[in-house]
């Protein structure tokens, strides 16, 4: 996979040489290129922004500078991603879809954002354009969001994560649940013990304990995920555990008893 990131702060993207992303680059699984948007500015001050049309606070990034940059960076099969608080929420499902792409281009806005005509122009020209948000809050720019997207997508590429099965059990994975709590050595620490079942060597009991813990944690922290589960994928033990947690099947869907 190829990923291009365009920013006025290319040094912000330095972490892309570390950890799993860095290893994927070294292994040739991922090709990441970071570009300085100011390289495409034409005036001696390398100006990339101007006052907003119609007045108002802040500055807006110019479409002509972004257009020059994207014309050079985009390829026919590229998917243009624009991080913005007004975008569609980026989820694990989004990451899974993007991990099947050949070329992603991330346009990191700053100030009040990128002139809206940039997204409009490239959509009209046939480029796939997605405006995405990593959460309901506002950042200083798109760079932090770009780091999130690149890491979330990269770890899903074949050969990046050592044990692919871990991608199934983790939070927001295909199971649709939050991950169960995890432990390691020492078996006793600060007056707290590793749950006995995990040291029993009984794999079926361990698997059941982890499943029950995932259901319990999801019910407590993200009930919306439980409500979205496919009931047909739940077994009798799942349903029994959910019943203890106050969830029952109503009309083919999981619902809290209180409703």
Secondary structure, 3 states (H helix, E strand, C coil): CEEEEEECCHHHHHHHHCHHHHHHHHCCCCEEEEEEHHHHCCCCCCCCEEECCCCCCCEEECHHHHHHHHHHHCCCCEEEEEEEEEEEECCHHHHHHHCCCCEEEEECCECCCECCHHHHHHHHCCCEEEEEECCCCCCCECHHHHHHHHHHHHCCCCCCCCCCCHHHHCCCCCCCCCCCCCCCCCCEECCEECCHHHHCCCHHHHHHHHHHHHHHHHHHHCHHHHHCCCHHHCCHHHHHHHHHCCEEEECCEEEECCC
